Amino acid sequence: MKTKFLVAAGVVAVIAGLILVKLFQPTVSAPPELADQAPDKSQQAARRPVITPAQEPKSDDLPVTNLSANLLSGKETPRLTRAQIDSCLAENHRSAESLLTAFRLGGDRDLLKEAAEKAPHDPRVALTALFKSGSPEERRQWLDTFKQSAPDNALPNYLSALDYFKAGQPDQAAQELLAASAKSKFQDYSMDFIQNAEEAYRAAGYPGLEAKAIATWSLEIPQFEQFRQLGDSLAQMANSYRQAGDETSAQTVLQLGLGLGQRLASEPAPLLQELVSLTVQNQILSAMDPASAYGDGGQTVKNRMDEITQQRAVIKGLAQQTESLLQVMSEPDAANFYDRLKSFGEVDAVRWAADKYGLK
């Protein structure tokens, strides 16, 4: 299953589930061919169950207004028809960006292949394609393409490190982690994908607020589960070093893990990404001495873990507030909510709306 944003009680359900579940690339001269078979289920993540695909609507069967209310009440939301997707592609002269958006909305793998041919060095194409890979070898090629196309972005190195852990190559994983820690950016292009999907729905005739809502709540983020797995692998690696008597290496690995967790919250993010950030940090802190110092502020590791428990509770509260707020927001305020989410992250957007509507 793939990851989607959660709304209201759905957020809390996935949050509870996640809490309980526990250098250098070879040269790639051209992007790999995309396999026709489905990817390994272990490489997919849970999907936020907000929008349920309906039967394809007729091209003139546009939804009524106030889509947010429909989403909250669990009603089905129609996807774009193939005719609407084709029209959007024609309007954009089948640009690589429009092809990638059309693939993400419709799932036609030929569109992803065409996007890869037109923009072989677009990191958004590489990120999307690596999660659709049909074999570990193909995924490795796309990871290397991703690293080459976004040399300042730490994300492909983190994803590559997990693949090396899974392949039983911890030395290569460590090299990727060190490379990631030295990079200045961490970007998963989620807000790009939301904006492009919104524009596609607008082009298909959907009103502005509906386009914003569909684009936001249908976003797929398969890498979230990968981060949790990487945090677990790092904690295990640190324990292995410690058991071998190499405390220096163990501490280095733990610091790399904390860096990953903190970076997950370093850009505008959905609530679920904030939770994954806390989950990874907690995994790493659990492998440390609870009484040891954390940071320079006089805190201990246990103090920080207690803070994480409190922050998780705050995230659950914000998720519940989203349901209440979207039921009472005016359409202009709802549009501002979605715009703020893209610019500043979901936490900021919910807090802004809660302040405006007097919710605590």
C-alpha contacts under 8 A as a table, 3 or more apart, distances in Angstrom:
res1	aa1	res2	aa2	distance
1	M	41	K	7.25
1	M	44	Q	5.42
1	M	45	A	4.95
1	M	46	A	4.51
1	M	47	R	5.69
2	K	44	Q	5.31
2	K	45	A	4.12
2	K	46	A	4.39
2	K	47	R	4.16
2	K	48	R	7.75
2	K	220	E	6.16
2	K	221	I	6.80
2	K	222	P	5.35
3	T	44	Q	7.87
3	T	45	A	5.07
3	T	46	A	4.31
3	T	47	R	3.37
3	T	48	R	5.48
3	T	219	L	7.79
3	T	220	E	5.08
3	T	221	I	4.88
3	T	222	P	5.22
3	T	224	F	7.35
4	K	46	A	7.20
4	K	47	R	4.29
4	K	48	R	3.65
4	K	49	P	6.88
4	K	50	V	7.84
4	K	217	W	6.71
4	K	218	S	5.86
4	K	219	L	5.32
4	K	220	E	4.66
4	K	221	I	6.10
5	F	11	V	7.54
5	F	47	R	7.42
5	F	48	R	4.82
5	F	49	P	7.81
5	F	50	V	7.52
5	F	216	T	7.45
5	F	217	W	5.19
5	F	218	S	6.65
5	F	219	L	6.37
5	F	220	E	7.45
5	F	270	P	7.13
5	F	272	L	7.12
6	L	9	A	7.87
6	L	10	G	5.19
6	L	11	V	4.34
6	L	14	V	7.69
6	L	48	R	4.73
6	L	49	P	6.55
6	L	50	V	6.24
6	L	217	W	6.96
6	L	272	L	7.71
7	V	10	G	5.41
7	V	11	V	5.46
7	V	48	R	7.93
7	V	50	V	6.47
7	V	72	L	7.30
7	V	217	W	7.58
7	V	319	A	6.86
7	V	322	T	6.91
7	V	323	E	6.70
8	A	11	V	5.57
8	A	12	V	7.06
8	A	72	L	7.58
8	A	319	A	5.23
8	A	320	Q	4.96
8	A	321	Q	7.28
8	A	322	T	5.81
8	A	323	E	4.67
9	A	12	V	5.16
9	A	13	A	6.37
9	A	319	A	7.25
9	A	320	Q	6.42
9	A	323	E	7.78
10	G	13	A	5.14
10	G	14	V	6.46
10	G	48	R	7.17
10	G	49	P	6.83
10	G	50	V	7.42
11	V	14	V	5.42
11	V	15	I	6.03
11	V	48	R	7.57
11	V	272	L	7.45
11	V	316	K	7.59
11	V	319	A	6.05
12	V	15	I	4.93
12	V	16	A	6.09
12	V	316	K	5.90
12	V	319	A	6.81
12	V	320	Q	7.75
13	A	16	A	5.27
13	A	17	G	6.31
14	V	17	G	4.92
14	V	18	L	6.09
14	V	48	R	7.64
15	I	18	L	5.22
15	I	19	I	6.17
15	I	272	L	7.16
15	I	275	L	7.22
15	I	316	K	7.74
16	A	19	I	5.16
16	A	20	L	6.26
17	G	20	L	5.28
17	G	21	V	6.08
18	L	21	V	5.16
18	L	22	K	6.90
18	L	276	V	7.94
19	I	22	K	6.72
19	I	279	T	6.92
22	K	228	R	7.54
22	K	232	D	7.68
23	L	172	Q	7.03
23	L	175	Q	4.88
23	L	176	E	5.80
23	L	179	A	6.68
24	F	172	Q	7.96
24	F	175	Q	7.07
24	F	176	E	7.00
25	Q	144	D	5.78
25	Q	147	K	7.83
26	P	144	D	6.98
27	T	144	D	7.58
28	V	31	P	7.08
28	V	141	Q	7.17
28	V	144	D	6.73
28	V	145	T	6.30
30	A	120	P	7.09
31	P	116	A	7.20
31	P	120	P	5.91
31	P	141	Q	7.23
31	P	142	W	6.80
31	P	145	T	6.55
32	P	138	E	6.51
32	P	141	Q	6.31
32	P	142	W	6.77
33	E	113	K	7.54
33	E	138	E	7.77
34	L	113	K	6.49
34	L	129	A	7.32
34	L	132	K	7.67
34	L	133	S	6.38
34	L	134	G	7.48
34	L	138	E	7.64
35	A	38	A	7.90
35	A	132	K	7.87
35	A	133	S	6.04
35	A	134	G	5.08
35	A	135	S	7.77
35	A	138	E	7.83
36	D	109	R	7.72
36	D	134	G	7.04
37	Q	134	G	5.59
38	A	132	K	7.05
38	A	133	S	7.61
38	A	134	G	6.00
39	P	43	Q	7.01
39	P	44	Q	7.83
39	P	131	F	7.14
39	P	132	K	5.45
39	P	133	S	5.52
39	P	134	G	4.73
39	P	135	S	7.26
40	D	43	Q	5.56
40	D	44	Q	7.27
40	D	134	G	6.93
40	D	135	S	7.73
41	K	44	Q	5.30
42	S	45	A	7.73
43	Q	131	F	6.73
43	Q	222	P	7.69
43	Q	226	Q	7.66
44	Q	131	F	7.28
44	Q	222	P	5.63
44	Q	223	Q	7.92
44	Q	225	E	7.78
45	A	221	I	7.62
45	A	222	P	4.85
45	A	223	Q	7.15
45	A	224	F	7.01
45	A	225	E	5.57
45	A	226	Q	7.98
46	A	222	P	7.47
46	A	225	E	7.81
47	R	220	E	6.89
48	R	217	W	7.86
48	R	218	S	7.73
49	P	52	T	7.01
50	V	71	L	6.44
50	V	72	L	7.96
50	V	74	G	7.18
50	V	217	W	6.67
50	V	218	S	7.33
51	I	71	L	6.77
51	I	74	G	7.85
51	I	75	K	7.98
51	I	76	E	6.33
51	I	77	T	5.85
51	I	214	I	7.80
51	I	217	W	7.16
51	I	218	S	6.37
52	T	75	K	7.85
52	T	76	E	5.22
52	T	77	T	6.19
53	P	76	E	6.51
53	P	77	T	6.22
53	P	78	P	5.98
53	P	79	R	6.37
54	A	57	P	7.76
54	A	76	E	5.86
54	A	77	T	6.11
54	A	78	P	4.98
54	A	79	R	6.91
55	Q	78	P	6.89
56	E	78	P	6.49
56	E	79	R	6.58
56	E	80	L	7.34
56	E	81	T	5.86
57	P	60	D	7.90
57	P	61	D	5.80
57	P	62	L	7.90
57	P	78	P	6.32
57	P	79	R	7.51
57	P	80	L	7.67
57	P	81	T	6.54
58	K	61	D	5.04
58	K	81	T	7.27
59	S	62	L	7.42
59	S	81	T	6.54
59	S	83	A	7.03
59	S	84	Q	6.81
62	L	205	G	7.33
62	L	206	Y	6.53
63	P	67	L	7.76
63	P	77	T	7.90
63	P	78	P	7.69
63	P	206	Y	7.36
64	V	67	L	7.09
65	T	207	P	7.40
65	T	210	E	6.87
66	N	69	A	5.68
66	N	70	N	6.92
66	N	209	L	7.62
66	N	210	E	6.98
66	N	331	E	7.72
67	L	70	N	4.94
67	L	71	L	6.21
67	L	209	L	7.62
67	L	210	E	5.43
67	L	213	A	6.97
68	S	71	L	5.08
68	S	72	L	6.24
68	S	210	E	7.47
68	S	213	A	6.46
68	S	326	L	6.55
68	S	327	Q	7.67
69	A	72	L	5.11
69	A	73	S	6.21
69	A	326	L	7.16
69	A	327	Q	6.24
70	N	73	S	5.19
70	N	74	G	6.30
70	N	75	K	5.28
70	N	76	E	7.70
70	N	77	T	7.93
71	L	74	G	5.19
71	L	75	K	5.87
71	L	76	E	7.52
71	L	77	T	7.58
72	L	75	K	7.70
72	L	323	E	6.87
72	L	327	Q	7.98
79	R	105	L	7.68
80	L	84	Q	5.92
80	L	85	I	6.47
80	L	105	L	7.51
80	L	106	G	7.56
80	L	201	Y	7.42
80	L	204	A	7.51
81	T	84	Q	5.15
81	T	85	I	6.32
82	R	85	I	4.99
82	R	86	D	6.03
82	R	106	G	7.71
83	A	86	D	5.10
83	A	87	S	6.13
84	Q	87	S	5.06
84	Q	88	C	6.23
84	Q	204	A	5.62
85	I	88	C	5.10
85	I	89	L	6.21
85	I	102	A	6.20
85	I	106	G	7.91
85	I	200	A	7.81
85	I	204	A	7.76
86	D	89	L	5.05
86	D	90	A	6.17
87	S	90	A	5.10
87	S	91	E	6.22
87	S	204	A	7.84
88	C	91	E	5.15
88	C	92	N	6.36
88	C	98	S	7.55
88	C	200	A	6.42
88	C	203	A	6.44
88	C	204	A	7.09
89	L	92	N	5.17
89	L	93	H	6.04
89	L	94	R	4.74
89	L	95	S	7.38
89	L	98	S	5.99
89	L	99	L	6.72
89	L	102	A	7.57
90	A	93	H	4.93
90	A	94	R	5.84
91	E	94	R	7.62
92	N	95	S	5.83
92	N	98	S	6.49
94	R	98	S	6.11
94	R	99	L	6.03
95	S	98	S	5.26
95	S	99	L	6.14
95	S	115	A	7.62
95	S	118	K	7.74
96	A	99	L	5.04
96	A	100	L	6.13
96	A	114	E	7.50
96	A	115	A	4.55
96	A	116	A	7.49
96	A	118	K	5.80
96	A	119	A	5.97
97	E	100	L	5.18
97	E	101	T	6.24
97	E	115	A	7.25
98	S	101	T	5.02
98	S	102	A	6.03
98	S	196	N	7.70
99	L	102	A	5.03
99	L	103	F	6.15
99	L	111	L	5.56
99	L	112	L	6.66
99	L	114	E	7.16
99	L	115	A	5.50
100	L	103	F	5.10
100	L	104	R	6.24
100	L	111	L	6.80
100	L	112	L	5.84
100	L	115	A	5.90
100	L	125	V	6.78
101	T	104	R	5.11
101	T	105	L	6.18
101	T	193	F	7.16
101	T	196	N	6.38
101	T	197	A	6.24
101	T	200	A	7.79
102	A	105	L	5.11
102	A	106	G	5.82
102	A	107	G	7.59
102	A	108	D	7.92
102	A	111	L	7.08
103	F	106	G	5.15
103	F	107	G	4.77
103	F	108	D	5.40
103	F	109	R	6.62
103	F	111	L	5.51
103	F	112	L	5.82
104	R	107	G	5.70
105	L	197	A	7.48
108	D	111	L	5.66
108	D	112	L	7.19
109	R	112	L	5.10
109	R	113	K	6.34
110	D	113	K	5.00
110	D	114	E	6.18
111	L	114	E	5.05
111	L	115	A	6.14
112	L	115	A	5.00
112	L	116	A	6.16
112	L	125	V	7.65
112	L	129	A	7.34
113	K	116	A	5.10
113	K	117	E	6.26
114	E	117	E	5.08
114	E	118	K	6.24
115	A	118	K	5.16
115	A	119	A	5.93
115	A	120	P	7.69
115	A	125	V	7.02
116	A	119	A	5.21
116	A	120	P	4.83
116	A	122	D	7.95
116	A	125	V	6.26
116	A	126	A	7.78
117	E	120	P	5.66
119	A	122	D	5.43
119	A	125	V	7.53
120	P	125	V	7.50
120	P	126	A	7.83
121	H	125	V	7.78
121	H	126	A	7.58
121	H	145	T	7.07
121	H	146	F	7.64
121	H	148	Q	7.71
121	H	149	S	5.06
122	D	125	V	5.40
122	D	126	A	6.55
122	D	146	F	7.93
122	D	149	S	6.20
123	P	126	A	4.96
123	P	127	L	6.04
123	P	145	T	7.84
123	P	146	F	5.32
123	P	149	S	5.43
123	P	150	A	5.97
124	R	127	L	5.15
124	R	128	T	6.20
124	R	189	Y	6.77
125	V	128	T	5.24
125	V	129	A	5.97
126	A	129	A	5.06
126	A	130	L	6.01
126	A	142	W	5.72
126	A	143	L	7.20
126	A	145	T	6.51
126	A	146	F	5.23
127	L	130	L	5.51
127	L	131	F	6.93
127	L	142	W	7.62
127	L	143	L	7.71
127	L	146	F	6.56
128	T	131	F	5.74
128	T	132	K	6.83
129	A	132	K	5.02
129	A	133	S	6.23
129	A	142	W	6.91
130	L	133	S	5.15
130	L	138	E	7.57
130	L	139	R	5.01
130	L	140	R	7.90
130	L	142	W	5.27
130	L	143	L	6.56
131	F	139	R	7.39
131	F	222	P	7.42
133	S	136	P	7.52
133	S	138	E	5.82
133	S	139	R	5.31
134	G	138	E	6.67
134	G	139	R	7.46
135	S	138	E	5.29
135	S	139	R	6.25
136	P	139	R	5.02
136	P	140	R	6.07
137	E	140	R	5.07
137	E	141	Q	6.38
138	E	141	Q	5.12
138	E	142	W	6.37
139	R	142	W	5.11
139	R	143	L	6.11
140	R	143	L	5.01
140	R	144	D	6.26
140	R	160	S	7.60
141	Q	144	D	5.18
141	Q	145	T	6.20
142	W	145	T	4.86
142	W	146	F	6.00
143	L	146	F	4.96
143	L	147	K	6.26
143	L	156	P	6.16
143	L	159	L	7.66
143	L	160	S	6.36
144	D	147	K	5.08
144	D	148	Q	6.25
144	D	156	P	7.93
145	T	148	Q	5.14
145	T	149	S	6.09
146	F	149	S	5.17
146	F	150	A	6.09
146	F	156	P	6.08
147	K	150	A	5.36
147	K	151	P	5.53
147	K	153	N	7.56
147	K	156	P	5.59
147	K	157	N	6.95
148	Q	151	P	5.51
150	A	153	N	5.42
151	P	154	A	7.99
152	D	183	K	5.40
152	D	184	S	5.92
152	D	185	K	5.78
153	N	156	P	6.94
153	N	180	A	7.68
153	N	183	K	6.23
153	N	184	S	6.82
153	N	185	K	4.71
153	N	186	F	5.18
153	N	187	Q	6.32
154	A	157	N	5.42
154	A	158	Y	6.45
154	A	179	A	7.55
154	A	180	A	4.44
154	A	181	S	7.15
154	A	183	K	5.61
154	A	184	S	7.42
154	A	185	K	6.03
154	A	186	F	5.18
154	A	187	Q	7.60
155	L	158	Y	5.22
155	L	159	L	6.32
155	L	180	A	7.29
155	L	186	F	5.67
155	L	187	Q	6.47
155	L	188	D	6.93
156	P	159	L	5.10
156	P	160	S	5.92
157	N	160	S	4.90
157	N	161	A	6.01
157	N	176	E	5.13
157	N	177	L	6.53
157	N	179	A	6.85
157	N	180	A	5.44
158	Y	161	A	5.05
158	Y	162	L	6.54
158	Y	176	E	6.64
158	Y	177	L	6.20
158	Y	180	A	6.45
158	Y	230	L	7.86
159	L	162	L	5.33
159	L	163	D	6.55
159	L	223	Q	7.97
159	L	226	Q	7.19
159	L	227	F	7.82
160	S	163	D	5.11
160	S	164	Y	6.34
160	S	173	A	7.22
160	S	176	E	6.74
161	A	164	Y	5.13
161	A	165	F	6.26
161	A	172	Q	7.16
161	A	173	A	4.13
161	A	174	A	6.98
161	A	175	Q	7.91
161	A	176	E	5.34
161	A	177	L	6.32
161	A	230	L	7.71
162	L	165	F	4.99
162	L	166	K	6.22
162	L	173	A	6.79
162	L	226	Q	7.34
162	L	229	Q	7.44
162	L	230	L	5.43
162	L	233	S	7.70
163	D	166	K	5.08
163	D	167	A	6.19
163	D	173	A	7.77
164	Y	167	A	4.92
164	Y	168	G	6.26
164	Y	169	Q	5.04
164	Y	170	P	6.35
164	Y	172	Q	6.27
164	Y	173	A	5.14
165	F	168	G	5.18
165	F	169	Q	5.55
165	F	170	P	5.39
165	F	173	A	5.95
165	F	233	S	7.05
166	K	169	Q	7.51
169	Q	172	Q	5.67
169	Q	173	A	6.43
170	P	173	A	4.81
170	P	174	A	6.08
171	D	174	A	5.12
171	D	175	Q	6.43
172	Q	175	Q	5.06
172	Q	176	E	6.39
173	A	176	E	5.16
173	A	177	L	6.30
174	A	177	L	5.04
174	A	178	L	6.22
175	Q	178	L	5.19
175	Q	179	A	6.18
176	E	179	A	5.00
176	E	180	A	6.09
177	L	180	A	5.01
177	L	181	S	6.20
177	L	256	L	6.88
178	L	181	S	5.16
178	L	182	A	6.54
178	L	256	L	7.58
179	A	182	A	5.36
179	A	183	K	6.72
180	A	183	K	5.37
181	S	256	L	6.99
181	S	259	G	7.26
183	K	186	F	7.97
186	F	263	R	6.86
186	F	264	L	7.79
186	F	266	S	7.65
186	F	267	E	7.66
187	Q	267	E	7.53
189	Y	192	D	5.12
189	Y	193	F	6.33
190	S	193	F	5.10
190	S	194	I	6.28
190	S	219	L	7.59
190	S	221	I	7.61
191	M	194	I	5.00
191	M	195	Q	6.17
191	M	342	K	5.61
191	M	343	S	7.96
192	D	195	Q	5.19
192	D	196	N	6.15
193	F	196	N	5.20
193	F	197	A	6.10
193	F	219	L	7.48
194	I	197	A	5.21
194	I	198	E	6.10
194	I	215	A	5.20
194	I	216	T	5.69
194	I	219	L	6.66
194	I	342	K	7.76
195	Q	198	E	5.08
195	Q	199	E	6.28
195	Q	215	A	7.32
196	N	199	E	5.16
196	N	200	A	6.27
197	A	200	A	5.00
197	A	201	Y	6.31
197	A	211	A	7.82
197	A	215	A	5.21
198	E	201	Y	5.25
198	E	202	R	6.20
198	E	211	A	4.94
198	E	212	K	5.37
198	E	214	I	7.42
198	E	215	A	5.10
198	E	216	T	7.99
199	E	202	R	5.01
199	E	203	A	6.10
199	E	211	A	7.40
200	A	203	A	5.08
200	A	204	A	6.29
201	Y	204	A	4.98
201	Y	205	G	6.56
201	Y	206	Y	5.55
201	Y	211	A	5.19
201	Y	215	A	7.88
202	R	205	G	5.22
202	R	206	Y	4.98
202	R	207	P	6.39
202	R	208	G	6.32
202	R	211	A	5.83
203	A	206	Y	7.30
206	Y	210	E	6.27
206	Y	211	A	5.84
207	P	210	E	5.46
207	P	211	A	6.18
208	G	211	A	5.14
208	G	212	K	6.28
208	G	335	A	7.98
209	L	212	K	5.10
209	L	213	A	6.20
209	L	331	E	7.11
209	L	334	A	7.38
209	L	335	A	5.77
210	E	213	A	5.11
210	E	214	I	6.11
211	A	214	I	5.40
211	A	215	A	6.05
212	K	215	A	5.30
212	K	216	T	6.08
212	K	335	A	7.27
212	K	338	Y	6.46
213	A	216	T	5.24
213	A	217	W	6.12
213	A	338	Y	7.24
214	I	217	W	5.52
214	I	218	S	5.83
215	A	218	S	5.62
215	A	219	L	6.38
216	T	219	L	5.78
216	T	338	Y	7.46
221	I	224	F	6.31
222	P	225	E	6.65
222	P	226	Q	7.54
223	Q	226	Q	4.99
223	Q	227	F	6.45
224	F	227	F	5.32
224	F	228	R	6.75
224	F	273	Q	7.06
224	F	276	V	6.81
225	E	228	R	5.20
225	E	229	Q	6.36
226	Q	229	Q	5.06
226	Q	230	L	6.10
227	F	230	L	4.96
227	F	231	G	6.16
227	F	276	V	7.41
227	F	280	V	7.25
228	R	231	G	5.14
228	R	232	D	6.37
228	R	276	V	6.81
228	R	279	T	7.06
228	R	280	V	5.89
229	Q	232	D	5.11
229	Q	233	S	6.24
230	L	233	S	4.99
230	L	234	L	6.19
231	G	234	L	5.18
231	G	235	A	6.31
231	G	257	G	6.27
231	G	261	G	7.98
231	G	280	V	5.12
231	G	281	Q	7.76
231	G	283	Q	6.21
231	G	284	I	6.74
232	D	235	A	5.20
232	D	236	Q	6.29
232	D	280	V	7.66
232	D	283	Q	6.34
232	D	284	I	7.72
233	S	236	Q	5.12
233	S	237	M	6.10
234	L	237	M	4.95
234	L	238	A	6.16
234	L	253	V	6.53
234	L	254	L	6.95
234	L	257	G	6.22
234	L	284	I	7.36
235	A	238	A	5.20
235	A	239	N	6.32
235	A	253	V	7.92
235	A	254	L	6.87
235	A	257	G	7.70
235	A	283	Q	6.58
235	A	284	I	5.46
235	A	287	A	5.96
236	Q	239	N	5.10
236	Q	240	S	6.25
237	M	240	S	5.06
237	M	241	Y	6.41
237	M	250	A	7.45
237	M	253	V	7.33
238	A	241	Y	5.19
238	A	242	R	6.22
238	A	249	S	7.34
238	A	250	A	4.28
238	A	251	Q	7.06
238	A	253	V	5.80
238	A	254	L	6.33
238	A	287	A	7.53
239	N	242	R	4.96
239	N	243	Q	6.09
239	N	250	A	6.80
239	N	287	A	7.04
240	S	243	Q	5.14
240	S	244	A	6.29
240	S	250	A	7.79
241	Y	244	A	5.08
241	Y	245	G	6.40
241	Y	246	D	5.11
241	Y	247	E	6.51
241	Y	249	S	6.31
241	Y	250	A	5.18
242	R	245	G	5.04
242	R	246	D	5.30
242	R	247	E	5.17
242	R	249	S	7.97
242	R	250	A	5.75
243	Q	246	D	7.43
246	D	249	S	5.68
246	D	250	A	6.41
247	E	250	A	4.90
247	E	251	Q	6.14
248	T	251	Q	5.29
248	T	252	T	6.33
249	S	252	T	4.99
249	S	253	V	6.26
250	A	253	V	5.28
250	A	254	L	6.27
251	Q	254	L	5.02
251	Q	255	Q	6.17
252	T	255	Q	5.22
252	T	256	L	6.34
253	V	256	L	5.05
253	V	257	G	6.27
254	L	257	G	4.97
254	L	258	L	6.26
254	L	284	I	6.04
254	L	285	L	7.93
254	L	287	A	7.95
255	Q	258	L	5.05
255	Q	259	G	6.15
256	L	259	G	5.02
256	L	260	L	6.38
257	G	260	L	5.10
257	G	261	G	6.41
257	G	280	V	7.42
257	G	281	Q	7.15
257	G	284	I	6.14
258	L	261	G	5.09
258	L	262	Q	6.16
258	L	280	V	7.45
258	L	281	Q	5.46
258	L	284	I	6.43
258	L	285	L	7.95
259	G	262	Q	5.19
259	G	263	R	6.03
260	L	263	R	5.16
260	L	264	L	6.43
260	L	277	S	7.87
260	L	280	V	7.58
260	L	281	Q	7.97
261	G	264	L	5.45
261	G	265	A	7.41
261	G	276	V	7.65
261	G	277	S	4.56
261	G	278	L	6.59
261	G	279	T	7.70
261	G	280	V	5.11
261	G	281	Q	5.01
262	Q	265	A	5.72
262	Q	266	S	6.68
262	Q	277	S	6.23
262	Q	281	Q	7.29
263	R	266	S	4.82
263	R	267	E	7.81
263	R	277	S	7.61
264	L	267	E	7.28
264	L	273	Q	6.73
264	L	274	E	7.06
264	L	276	V	7.50
264	L	277	S	5.20
265	A	268	P	7.44
265	A	269	A	6.72
265	A	273	Q	7.01
265	A	274	E	5.69
265	A	277	S	6.07
267	E	344	F	7.84
267	E	345	G	7.49
268	P	341	L	7.38
268	P	342	K	6.83
268	P	343	S	6.40
268	P	344	F	4.82
268	P	345	G	3.86
268	P	346	E	7.34
269	A	272	L	7.97
269	A	273	Q	5.93
269	A	274	E	6.77
269	A	341	L	7.77
269	A	344	F	7.53
269	A	345	G	4.44
269	A	346	E	6.04
269	A	347	V	7.83
270	P	273	Q	5.36
270	P	274	E	6.61
270	P	341	L	7.69
270	P	345	G	5.87
270	P	346	E	4.80
270	P	347	V	7.18
271	L	274	E	5.04
271	L	275	L	6.36
271	L	315	I	6.68
271	L	319	A	7.48
271	L	345	G	7.98
271	L	346	E	5.77
271	L	347	V	6.28
272	L	275	L	4.98
272	L	276	V	6.25
273	Q	276	V	4.94
273	Q	277	S	6.16
274	E	277	S	5.11
274	E	278	L	6.50
274	E	315	I	7.95
275	L	278	L	5.11
275	L	279	T	6.10
275	L	312	R	6.69
275	L	315	I	7.30
276	V	279	T	4.87
276	V	280	V	6.14
277	S	280	V	5.39
277	S	281	Q	6.32
278	L	281	Q	5.10
278	L	282	N	6.05
278	L	308	I	6.23
278	L	312	R	7.52
279	T	282	N	5.10
279	T	283	Q	6.20
280	V	283	Q	5.07
280	V	284	I	6.42
281	Q	284	I	5.24
281	Q	285	L	6.10
282	N	285	L	4.99
282	N	286	S	5.93
282	N	305	M	6.37
282	N	308	I	7.26
283	Q	286	S	5.29
283	Q	287	A	6.93
284	I	287	A	5.42
284	I	288	M	7.07
285	L	288	M	5.18
285	L	290	P	7.78
285	L	301	V	6.43
285	L	305	M	7.06
286	S	289	D	7.80
286	S	290	P	7.67
288	M	292	S	7.51
288	M	301	V	7.23
289	D	292	S	5.37
289	D	301	V	7.01
290	P	300	T	6.66
290	P	301	V	4.83
290	P	302	K	4.73
291	A	300	T	5.59
291	A	301	V	6.12
291	A	302	K	6.43
292	S	300	T	5.42
292	S	301	V	5.83
293	A	296	D	7.90
293	A	298	G	6.84
293	A	299	Q	5.92
293	A	300	T	4.37
293	A	301	V	6.06
294	Y	297	G	7.59
294	Y	298	G	7.16
294	Y	299	Q	5.24
294	Y	300	T	4.81
294	Y	301	V	5.19
294	Y	304	R	7.26
295	G	298	G	7.09
295	G	299	Q	6.66
296	D	299	Q	7.38
299	Q	303	N	5.87
299	Q	304	R	6.96
300	T	303	N	5.06
300	T	304	R	6.50
301	V	304	R	5.17
301	V	305	M	6.28
302	K	305	M	4.99
302	K	306	D	6.16
303	N	306	D	5.16
303	N	307	E	6.34
304	R	307	E	4.94
304	R	308	I	6.30
305	M	308	I	5.00
305	M	309	T	6.39
306	D	309	T	5.12
306	D	310	Q	6.48
307	E	310	Q	5.09
307	E	311	Q	6.13
308	I	311	Q	4.91
308	I	312	R	6.12
309	T	312	R	5.23
309	T	313	A	6.53
310	Q	313	A	5.13
310	Q	314	V	6.39
311	Q	314	V	4.94
311	Q	315	I	6.29
312	R	315	I	5.09
312	R	316	K	6.38
313	A	316	K	5.14
313	A	317	G	6.29
314	V	317	G	5.01
314	V	318	L	6.18
315	I	318	L	5.02
315	I	319	A	6.16
316	K	319	A	5.07
316	K	320	Q	6.35
317	G	320	Q	5.15
317	G	321	Q	6.19
318	L	321	Q	4.91
318	L	322	T	6.28
318	L	347	V	7.30
318	L	350	V	6.60
318	L	351	R	7.69
319	A	322	T	5.22
319	A	323	E	7.14
320	Q	323	E	5.59
320	Q	324	S	6.90
321	Q	324	S	5.11
321	Q	325	L	5.93
321	Q	350	V	7.33
321	Q	354	A	7.43
321	Q	359	L	7.84
322	T	325	L	5.15
322	T	326	L	6.06
322	T	350	V	6.36
323	E	326	L	5.54
323	E	327	Q	6.47
324	S	327	Q	5.38
324	S	328	V	6.86
325	L	328	V	5.43
325	L	329	M	5.91
325	L	353	A	6.94
325	L	354	A	7.01
325	L	357	Y	7.66
326	L	329	M	5.32
326	L	334	A	6.98
329	M	333	D	5.88
329	M	334	A	5.78
330	S	333	D	5.19
330	S	334	A	6.07
331	E	334	A	4.96
331	E	335	A	6.13
332	P	335	A	5.10
332	P	336	N	6.27
333	D	336	N	4.92
333	D	337	F	6.06
333	D	353	A	7.90
334	A	337	F	4.86
334	A	338	Y	6.44
335	A	338	Y	5.34
335	A	339	D	6.28
336	N	339	D	5.00
336	N	340	R	5.98
337	F	340	R	5.21
337	F	341	L	6.16
337	F	349	A	5.52
337	F	350	V	7.43
337	F	352	W	7.91
337	F	353	A	6.94
338	Y	341	L	4.99
338	Y	342	K	6.44
338	Y	349	A	7.45
339	D	342	K	5.28
339	D	343	S	6.32
340	R	343	S	4.99
340	R	344	F	5.54
340	R	345	G	6.82
340	R	346	E	7.68
340	R	348	D	7.32
340	R	349	A	5.35
341	L	344	F	5.48
341	L	345	G	4.42
341	L	346	E	4.72
341	L	347	V	7.79
341	L	348	D	7.05
341	L	349	A	5.16
342	K	345	G	5.91
342	K	346	E	7.74
344	F	348	D	6.06
344	F	349	A	7.12
345	G	348	D	5.67
345	G	349	A	6.41
346	E	349	A	4.95
346	E	350	V	6.08
347	V	350	V	5.37
347	V	351	R	6.17
348	D	351	R	5.18
348	D	352	W	6.00
349	A	352	W	5.15
349	A	353	A	6.30
350	V	353	A	5.18
350	V	354	A	6.00
351	R	354	A	4.95
351	R	355	D	6.07
352	W	355	D	5.30
352	W	356	K	6.28
353	A	356	K	5.05
353	A	357	Y	6.11
354	A	357	Y	5.25
354	A	358	G	5.78
354	A	359	L	4.73
354	A	360	K	6.63
355	D	358	G	5.14
355	D	359	L	6.22
355	D	360	K	7.51
356	K	359	L	7.88
